[in-house]
């Protein structure tokens, strides 16, 4: 997330029109790899993980990815292509780049810290909500 924020900050500061015109996307990367000896699935949510475990049935192994760096380069072909999941980065003409930059990259550590604490959800909390 930190690297993502740095790249987005660079684009917002020097190339905001790329974002405003809808040319910037974030590649979603899988949270889990669920596999057995016959099949391998990449899952982007706890629900997808649970569904894959049920479908693969026996000998299932689950790997939890914390970030893109944990995914081997030969696995990228499995989730980059026509079925890749992209999130558009949106920035309307009304939104102030200065205000956004000050909040996410400024010296307002206290405000930003509380924003993160108020909005952060642990994996356990997310699982409890989906039960």
C-alpha positions as CSV (number, residue, x, y, z in Angstrom):
1,X,0.0,0.0,0.0
2,X,2.9,2.4,0.7
3,X,4.4,2.0,-2.7
4,X,0.9,2.4,-4.3
5,X,0.5,5.6,-2.4
6,X,3.8,6.9,-3.5
7,X,3.1,6.2,-7.2
8,X,-0.4,7.7,-6.9
9,X,1.1,10.8,-5.2
10,X,3.6,11.2,-8.1
11,X,0.8,10.8,-10.7
12,X,-1.5,13.3,-8.8
13,X,1.2,15.9,-8.5
14,X,2.7,15.7,-12.0
15,X,0.0,14.0,-14.2
16,X,-3.4,14.6,-12.6
17,X,-5.2,14.6,-16.0
18,X,-4.2,11.0,-16.5
19,X,-6.3,10.2,-13.4
20,X,-9.1,12.6,-14.2
21,X,-9.5,11.1,-17.7
22,X,-9.6,7.5,-16.3
23,X,-6.3,6.2,-17.6
24,X,-4.9,5.0,-14.2
25,X,-5.8,1.6,-12.7
26,X,-4.7,-0.4,-9.7
27,X,-4.2,-4.1,-10.4
28,X,-5.9,-6.2,-7.7
29,X,-3.6,-9.0,-6.6
30,X,-4.9,-12.1,-5.0
31,X,-5.0,-12.5,-1.2
32,X,-4.8,-16.3,-1.3
33,X,-3.6,-19.2,-3.4
34,X,-5.7,-22.3,-2.8
35,X,-4.4,-25.5,-4.5
36,X,-4.2,-29.2,-4.4
37,X,-2.3,-31.6,-6.7
38,X,-4.7,-31.1,-9.6
39,X,-5.8,-27.4,-9.5
40,X,-4.7,-24.0,-8.3
41,X,-7.0,-21.0,-7.7
42,X,-6.2,-17.4,-6.8
43,X,-8.7,-15.8,-4.5
44,X,-9.3,-12.1,-3.8
45,X,-11.5,-12.4,-0.8
46,X,-12.3,-14.7,2.1
47,X,-15.5,-15.8,0.4
48,X,-13.6,-16.8,-2.8
49,X,-11.0,-18.7,-0.6
50,X,-13.8,-20.7,1.2
51,X,-15.5,-21.5,-2.1
52,X,-12.3,-22.7,-3.6
53,X,-11.6,-24.9,-0.6
54,X,-15.0,-26.5,-0.9
55,X,-14.6,-27.1,-4.6
56,X,-11.1,-28.6,-4.4
57,X,-12.2,-30.8,-1.5
58,X,-9.1,-32.9,-0.6
59,X,-5.4,-32.2,-0.1
60,X,-6.0,-28.4,-0.1
61,X,-3.2,-26.0,0.8
62,X,-3.8,-22.3,1.4
63,X,-1.2,-19.6,1.0
64,X,-1.9,-16.1,2.3
65,X,-0.2,-13.3,0.4
66,X,0.7,-10.2,2.3
67,X,1.8,-8.4,-0.9
68,X,2.8,-8.6,-4.5
69,X,6.4,-9.4,-3.5
70,X,5.4,-12.7,-2.1
71,X,4.0,-13.9,-5.4
72,X,6.5,-15.6,-7.7
73,X,7.0,-14.1,-11.1
74,X,6.0,-17.3,-12.9
75,X,2.6,-17.1,-11.2
76,X,1.7,-13.7,-12.7
77,X,0.4,-15.3,-15.9
78,X,-2.4,-16.8,-13.8
79,X,-4.0,-13.5,-12.8
80,X,-2.7,-11.0,-15.4
81,X,-4.5,-11.1,-18.7
82,X,-8.0,-10.7,-20.0
83,X,-9.5,-11.7,-16.6
84,X,-7.3,-9.5,-14.5
85,X,-9.1,-7.3,-11.9
86,X,-8.5,-3.6,-12.2
87,X,-9.7,-0.8,-10.0
88,X,-10.0,2.6,-11.7
89,X,-8.4,5.5,-9.8
90,X,-10.9,8.3,-9.8
91,X,-10.4,12.0,-9.3
92,X,-13.2,14.4,-10.2
93,X,-12.7,17.9,-11.4
94,X,-14.1,19.1,-8.1
95,X,-11.6,17.3,-5.9
96,X,-8.7,19.3,-4.7
97,X,-5.3,17.6,-5.3
98,X,-3.8,19.9,-2.8
99,X,-6.2,18.8,-0.1
100,X,-5.8,15.1,-0.9
101,X,-2.0,15.4,-0.9
102,X,-2.0,17.3,2.4
103,X,-4.1,14.6,4.1
104,X,-2.2,11.5,2.8
105,X,1.3,12.9,2.6
106,X,1.3,16.0,4.8
107,X,2.4,16.5,8.4
108,X,-1.1,15.7,9.9
109,X,0.1,12.5,11.4
110,X,-2.5,12.6,14.2
111,X,-5.5,13.0,11.8
112,X,-4.2,10.4,9.3
113,X,-3.4,7.9,12.1
114,X,-6.9,8.2,13.5
115,X,-8.4,7.9,10.0
116,X,-6.5,4.6,9.6
117,X,-7.4,3.3,13.0
118,X,-11.1,4.1,12.5
119,X,-11.2,2.4,9.1
120,X,-8.8,-0.5,9.5
121,X,-10.3,-4.0,9.7
122,X,-8.4,-7.1,10.6
123,X,-8.8,-10.3,8.7
124,X,-10.5,-11.8,11.8
125,X,-13.1,-8.9,11.9
126,X,-13.8,-9.4,8.2
127,X,-14.3,-13.2,8.7
128,X,-16.7,-12.5,11.6
129,X,-18.8,-10.2,9.4
130,X,-19.0,-12.8,6.7
131,X,-20.1,-15.7,8.9
